[in-house]
């Protein structure tokens, strides 16, 4: 099983990191979350601005991607471009 984690508080949010830490004990896990806090925009998508993606690391280990977009952008990119399997 693989788990994709996202949120609207950004990839550096303590809660997201805590959830990642626990879920990785039982499943393959990747974070694909906004590069900055974007509360109240969970269902919005980016239409006119470019969407940048940057790999994120924790203690030298790649754990996911920071996306210059909304949480919905993160999930769409994850499922259609970043992840090799569903």
GROMACS elastic network, one bead per residue, 0.5 to 0.9 nm:
[ bonds ]
;  ai    aj funct       b0    kb
    1    26     6  0.86852   500
    1    27     6  0.57061   500
    1    28     6  0.64088   500
    1    29     6  0.86849   500
    2    27     6  0.58359   500
    2    29     6  0.57028   500
    2    30     6  0.79099   500
    2    85     6  0.88375   500
    2    86     6  0.78637   500
    3    23     6  0.81089   500
    3    24     6  0.87302   500
    3    27     6  0.67838   500
    3    28     6  0.61467   500
    3    30     6  0.63839   500
    3    31     6  0.85157   500
    4    28     6  0.87248   500
    4    29     6  0.59552   500
    4    30     6  0.51276   500
    4    31     6  0.59053   500
    4    32     6  0.68321   500
    4    75     6  0.78902   500
    4    78     6  0.77545   500
    4    79     6  0.88446   500
    5    16     6  0.76191   500
    5    19     6  0.85182   500
    5    20     6  0.74904   500
    5    29     6  0.72949   500
    5    30     6  0.61821   500
    5    32     6  0.61381   500
    5    33     6  0.72422   500
    5    75     6  0.85627   500
    6     9     6  0.88240   500
    6    10     6  0.80795   500
    6    11     6  0.76265   500
    6    16     6  0.76086   500
    6    30     6  0.88789   500
    6    31     6  0.60504   500
    6    32     6  0.54683   500
    6    34     6  0.76933   500
    6    71     6  0.64049   500
    6    72     6  0.88368   500
    6    74     6  0.70992   500
    6    75     6  0.72780   500
    7    10     6  0.64127   500
    7    11     6  0.75998   500
    7    13     6  0.86223   500
    7    16     6  0.72157   500
    7    32     6  0.85209   500
    7    33     6  0.59839   500
    7    34     6  0.74055   500
    7    37     6  0.88669   500
    7    38     6  0.86871   500
    7    39     6  0.86736   500
    7    42     6  0.79224   500
    7    71     6  0.60765   500
    8    11     6  0.85808   500
    8    33     6  0.74404   500
    8    34     6  0.68017   500
    8    36     6  0.82758   500
    8    37     6  0.59794   500
    8    38     6  0.50782   500
    8    39     6  0.50187   500
    8    40     6  0.74412   500
    8    41     6  0.72511   500
    8    42     6  0.63313   500
    8    70     6  0.74234   500
    8    71     6  0.58400   500
    9    12     6  0.77793   500
    9    13     6  0.58989   500
    9    16     6  0.84126   500
    9    33     6  0.82499   500
    9    34     6  0.73730   500
    9    35     6  0.87388   500
    9    36     6  0.67147   500
    9    38     6  0.58838   500
    9    39     6  0.62114   500
   10    13     6  0.57275   500
   10    16     6  0.83631   500
   10    33     6  0.57062   500
   10    35     6  0.52970   500
   10    38     6  0.69750   500
   10    39     6  0.89553   500
   10    66     6  0.78950   500
   10    67     6  0.89338   500
   10    71     6  0.86945   500
   11    14     6  0.86941   500
   11    16     6  0.70305   500
   11    17     6  0.78107   500
   11    31     6  0.72448   500
   11    32     6  0.73450   500
   11    34     6  0.58935   500
   11    35     6  0.58638   500
   11    36     6  0.71223   500
   11    37     6  0.83455   500
   11    56     6  0.83730   500
   11    64     6  0.87312   500
   11    65     6  0.79131   500
   11    66     6  0.61753   500
   11    67     6  0.86577   500
   12    15     6  0.87055   500
   12    16     6  0.73681   500
   12    17     6  0.70258   500
   12    33     6  0.87629   500
   12    35     6  0.78883   500
   12    36     6  0.80295   500
   12    37     6  0.89883   500
   13    16     6  0.54340   500
   13    17     6  0.63935   500
   13    18     6  0.87525   500
   13    37     6  0.84913   500
   14    17     6  0.51468   500
   14    18     6  0.61021   500
   14    19     6  0.86059   500
   15    18     6  0.50702   500
   15    19     6  0.61442   500
   15    20     6  0.85334   500
   16    19     6  0.51152   500
   16    20     6  0.60846   500
   16    21     6  0.85740   500
   16    31     6  0.83350   500
   17    21     6  0.61179   500
   17    22     6  0.87737   500
   17    31     6  0.87746   500
   18    21     6  0.50789   500
   18    22     6  0.64521   500
   18    23     6  0.87328   500
   19    22     6  0.52873   500
   19    23     6  0.60571   500
   19    24     6  0.84846   500
   20    23     6  0.52616   500
   20    24     6  0.59763   500
   20    25     6  0.88382   500
   20    29     6  0.68943   500
   20    30     6  0.78125   500
   20    31     6  0.75402   500
   20    63     6  0.88714   500
   21    24     6  0.56643   500
   21    25     6  0.72110   500
   22    25     6  0.56115   500
   22    26     6  0.77374   500
   23    26     6  0.55974   500
   23    27     6  0.60197   500
   23    28     6  0.78454   500
   23    29     6  0.68155   500
   24    27     6  0.51701   500
   24    28     6  0.57690   500
   24    29     6  0.55481   500
   24    30     6  0.86769   500
   25    28     6  0.81937   500
   26    29     6  0.89158   500
   29    63     6  0.78940   500
   29    64     6  0.85462   500
   30    62     6  0.89903   500
   30    63     6  0.57829   500
   30    64     6  0.50602   500
   30    65     6  0.80403   500
   31    56     6  0.85820   500
   31    63     6  0.62594   500
   31    65     6  0.61282   500
   31    66     6  0.80393   500
   32    63     6  0.88675   500
   32    64     6  0.55908   500
   32    66     6  0.60084   500
   32    67     6  0.69856   500
   32    71     6  0.83911   500
   32    74     6  0.56020   500
   32    75     6  0.70595   500
   32    77     6  0.84850   500
   32    78     6  0.66887   500
   33    36     6  0.84574   500
   33    64     6  0.82005   500
   33    65     6  0.65898   500
   33    66     6  0.53807   500
   33    67     6  0.59933   500
   33    68     6  0.87773   500
   33    69     6  0.84903   500
   33    70     6  0.79955   500
   33    71     6  0.62229   500
   33    73     6  0.88174   500
   33    74     6  0.57160   500
   33    75     6  0.81366   500
   34    37     6  0.68501   500
   34    38     6  0.71844   500
   34    65     6  0.84075   500
   34    66     6  0.54676   500
   34    68     6  0.59185   500
   34    69     6  0.57875   500
   34    70     6  0.59253   500
   34    71     6  0.60766   500
   34    73     6  0.84611   500
   34    74     6  0.67846   500
   35    38     6  0.87995   500
   35    53     6  0.86209   500
   35    54     6  0.85522   500
   35    65     6  0.84034   500
   35    67     6  0.52206   500
   35    68     6  0.55556   500
   35    69     6  0.74906   500
   35    70     6  0.89389   500
   36    66     6  0.83837   500
   36    67     6  0.84922   500
   36    68     6  0.76791   500
   36    69     6  0.86336   500
   38    41     6  0.59947   500
   38    42     6  0.77788   500
   38    69     6  0.85011   500
   38    70     6  0.66584   500
   38    71     6  0.78428   500
   39    42     6  0.70352   500
   40    43     6  0.82944   500
   40    44     6  0.87419   500
   41    44     6  0.52310   500
   41    45     6  0.82367   500
   41    70     6  0.63869   500
   41    71     6  0.72434   500
   41    72     6  0.82926   500
   42    45     6  0.83767   500
   42    70     6  0.64246   500
   42    71     6  0.51928   500
   42    72     6  0.59096   500
   42    73     6  0.89745   500
   43    70     6  0.77553   500
   43    71     6  0.71354   500
   43    72     6  0.54927   500
   43    73     6  0.86595   500
   44    70     6  0.64437   500
   44    71     6  0.77860   500
   44    72     6  0.63283   500
   44    73     6  0.79202   500
   45    69     6  0.74671   500
   45    70     6  0.60906   500
   45    71     6  0.80792   500
   45    72     6  0.59609   500
   45    73     6  0.56669   500
   46    49     6  0.64081   500
   46    50     6  0.80092   500
   46    51     6  0.75987   500
   46    69     6  0.61839   500
   46    70     6  0.68056   500
   46    72     6  0.86981   500
   46    73     6  0.67973   500
   47    50     6  0.82035   500
   49    69     6  0.86425   500
   50    68     6  0.79340   500
   50    69     6  0.85064   500
   51    67     6  0.67571   500
   51    68     6  0.51802   500
   51    69     6  0.59200   500
   51    73     6  0.84047   500
   52    66     6  0.81970   500
   52    67     6  0.57711   500
   52    68     6  0.50846   500
   52    69     6  0.77347   500
   53    65     6  0.63585   500
   53    66     6  0.57003   500
   53    68     6  0.64400   500
   53    69     6  0.88912   500
   54    64     6  0.85214   500
   54    65     6  0.54123   500
   54    66     6  0.51775   500
   54    67     6  0.65427   500
   54    68     6  0.85950   500
   55    62     6  0.68705   500
   55    63     6  0.77718   500
   55    64     6  0.58130   500
   55    66     6  0.62390   500
   55    67     6  0.88400   500
   56    61     6  0.83151   500
   56    62     6  0.58236   500
   56    63     6  0.59938   500
   56    64     6  0.53451   500
   56    65     6  0.52012   500
   56    66     6  0.63400   500
   57    60     6  0.55915   500
   57    61     6  0.51140   500
   57    63     6  0.54779   500
   57    64     6  0.71553   500
   57    65     6  0.85547   500
   58    61     6  0.52492   500
   58    62     6  0.65425   500
   58    63     6  0.65786   500
   59    62     6  0.85220   500
   62    65     6  0.84637   500
   65    74     6  0.86786   500
   65    82     6  0.89407   500
   66    69     6  0.88147   500
   66    74     6  0.83041   500
   67    70     6  0.77183   500
   67    71     6  0.85854   500
   67    73     6  0.78459   500
   67    74     6  0.62850   500
   67    77     6  0.88905   500
   68    73     6  0.86679   500
   68    74     6  0.86712   500
   69    72     6  0.80442   500
   69    73     6  0.57511   500
   69    74     6  0.69187   500
   70    73     6  0.50727   500
   70    74     6  0.64031   500
   70    75     6  0.89548   500
   71    75     6  0.64692   500
   71    76     6  0.87240   500
   72    75     6  0.52450   500
   72    76     6  0.61567   500
   72    77     6  0.85290   500
   73    76     6  0.51347   500
   73    77     6  0.59878   500
   73    78     6  0.83393   500
   74    77     6  0.52702   500
   74    78     6  0.59556   500
   74    79     6  0.86034   500
   75    79     6  0.60811   500
   75    80     6  0.84481   500
   76    79     6  0.53580   500
   76    80     6  0.59909   500
   76    81     6  0.79214   500
   77    80     6  0.53031   500
   77    81     6  0.51697   500
   77    82     6  0.61131   500
   77    83     6  0.83041   500
   78    81     6  0.57580   500
   78    83     6  0.54917   500
   79    82     6  0.66445   500
   79    83     6  0.58667   500
   79    84     6  0.82696   500
   79    85     6  0.80788   500
   79    86     6  0.66453   500
   80    83     6  0.70144   500
   80    84     6  0.84726   500
   80    86     6  0.88921   500
   81    84     6  0.76298   500
   83    86     6  0.69993   500
